[in-house]
Amino acid sequence: MTDKQLSKNEKLRHDRLTFYKDDIERIDKLLAEFLRLSGAKCALLIDKEGHLVTKRGELRTIDIDTISALVAGSFAATKEMARLLGEDEFTAMFHQGERDNIQLSLVGDRTLLTILFDDRTTVGMVRLYAGETAKKLAEVYRDAMSRGDQAPDLGDDYGEASKGALDKLFD
């Protein structure tokens, strides 16, 4: 592989980090612990393009796809405001409603920790634990990045199990 191809692959890996099942399990565990400690209702992890990575907590009737896209758009607009003010970007945003509140926190440079909470907790508690959780999530990302092009271990019987499932599907 040439240096140019390698740098393209590294950029793609950086821009489009792939999460495997183990990564998502670690992330979900961190989000669940965040919710327990902070008293928030719901935590969503959304990539900067507006795609949901994972979620934990009470979701009620929230349209996850729409809120994910709006969160990403809001953060993109805020990044431009920060640039106009001479900042690289703002790393957190807070919106207060009559009953519900939302905090958005940039995690690394690729995802947004989106937290929905009400008066069962305070913005201070949410910010405190969101900061700690963001650091731990960044560690998961570093581990995923260091994995590189290494294929995940799918188990010894994956090929045969997949073939059997496909055979059943088309029988």
Residue pairs with C-beta under 8 A, 6 or more apart in sequence:
1 9
9 149
13 145
13 148
13 149
14 110
14 145
15 110
17 110
17 141
17 144
17 145
18 144
19 27
19 53
19 144
20 144
20 152
21 152
22 152
23 140
23 143
23 144
24 53
24 54
26 140
27 45
27 53
27 54
27 137
27 140
28 54
28 56
30 133
30 136
30 137
30 140
31 43
31 45
31 54
31 55
31 56
31 57
31 133
32 56
33 133
34 40
34 43
34 115
34 129
34 130
34 132
34 133
35 41
35 42
35 43
35 56
35 57
37 125
37 129
38 115
38 117
38 121
38 125
38 126
38 128
38 129
38 130
39 117
39 120
39 121
39 125
39 126
40 57
40 115
40 116
40 117
40 121
40 126
41 57
41 58
41 100
41 116
41 117
41 118
41 120
42 55
42 56
42 57
42 58
42 59
42 62
42 115
42 116
42 117
43 55
43 56
43 57
43 113
43 114
43 115
43 116
44 52
44 54
44 55
44 64
44 67
44 68
44 71
44 113
44 114
44 115
44 116
45 52
45 53
45 54
45 55
45 107
45 111
45 112
45 113
45 114
45 137
46 52
46 53
46 68
46 71
46 72
46 111
46 112
46 114
47 53
47 72
47 110
47 111
47 112
48 72
48 75
48 76
48 110
48 111
48 112
49 72
50 68
50 69
50 70
50 71
50 72
50 73
51 68
52 64
52 65
52 68
53 111
55 64
57 116
62 116
67 114
68 114
71 104
71 112
71 114
72 112
74 93
74 104
75 93
75 104
75 106
75 112
78 89
78 90
78 93
79 89
79 90
81 90
82 88
82 89
82 90
83 89
89 106
91 105
91 106
92 103
92 104
92 105
92 106
92 127
92 130
93 103
93 104
94 101
94 102
94 103
94 104
94 123
95 101
95 102
95 103
96 123
99 118
99 119
100 116
100 117
100 118
101 116
101 117
101 118
101 123
101 126
102 114
102 115
102 116
102 117
103 114
103 115
103 117
103 123
103 126
103 127
103 130
104 112
104 113
104 114
104 115
105 112
105 113
105 115
105 130
105 131
105 134
106 112
106 113
106 134
107 113
107 134
107 137
107 138
107 141
108 137
108 138
108 141
110 141
111 137
111 141
113 130
113 133
113 134
113 137
115 126
115 130
117 123
117 126
